[in-house]
Amino acid sequence: LPAKFDWRDKGIVTKVRNQGVCGGCWAFSVVGIIESVHAIKRNVLEELSVQQVIDCSYINSGCRGGSPVGALGWINQTRVKLVRDSEYHFQAETGLCRYFSRADFGVSIKGYAAYDLSDQEDKMKKLLLEWGPLAVVVDAASWQDYLGGIIQYHCSSGEPNHAVLITGYDTTGSIPFWIVKNSWGPAWGIDGYVRIKIGSNVCGIADEVSAAFL
Amino acid sequence: RSSQQEEKEEAAKWESILRIRRLNSLSNGDNTTAFYGMNQFSHLFPEEFRAIYLQSKSSKVPKFTPEVRVEEIDKP
């Protein structure tokens, strides 16, 4: 494995978005990984609709919360095609599900994986390279005040409450870290990203790891 | 905004300052570790922040075993 890897360098990660006051992080993380696998496979990077997942994934609760694994299960089972963000804009509130004709453009998935890798972060690096960016659920209570640097302490793994995606890792320095894309806008953290120490399941980053396959 | 709302946000900011001081003091001057400060969420109490932004639910997922093949997990 390379000592340092970031899918952003391959041009397959969309820009950091802002969920506003909508508790839809679960949808941002799932749409983020689908955008990336779509870009890896079809060589086209496009922003897909988060609002479609928020409005239509009936097993979740829209802007009042949801689960990335639940959303992936719904996308996989229904074979729903995610449309472009430009066709179904983010509204920061739950709305009525809009349907699109089968002829319209859309990205559907053929499968997904979801695992607990809590004592296998080395394996996670390999999966990141093989599968593309990974959606993870973390305990982000201490992220309220984060400005930069590598989170190593005061981040428990007890209460998962926020979904994000891992786009890369860096093991070249004294503290190896994951490169994690958030959905709180580019003004938060390091241009919208946060760094998490690799190796001790900091923030519970390896407790629930999922990926989508096209 | 009402003055009541402004007072509440001011109180939340003071609480944020105290929390940030505590978080930064625990880094022991280590320059690689995370640093904390005022940002777009500093006007919120932790419980408000949690209620708005931390709304992901976790799911029970199996332990990863290298033997599992990707094709096998394409089942509902």
Interface residues (C-beta under 8 A of the other chain):
Chain A: Q19 V21 G23 G24 C25 W26 S29 C63 R64 G65 G66 S67 P68 V69 G70 G73 N76 Q77 K110 G111 Y112 A113 A114 Y115 D116 L117 Q120 K123 V137 A140 A141 S142 Q144 D145 Y146 L147 G148 G149 I150 I151 Q152 Y153 H154 P160 N161 H162 A163 G173 S174 I175 W184 G185 A187 W188 R195 D207 E208 V209 S210 F213
Chain B: S16 R19 I20 L23 L26 S27 T32 T33 A34 F35 Y36 G37 M38 N39 Q40 F41 S42 L44 P46 F49 R50 I52 Y53 L54 Q55 S56 K57 S58 S59 V61 P62 K63 F64 P66 V70 E71 I73 D74 P76
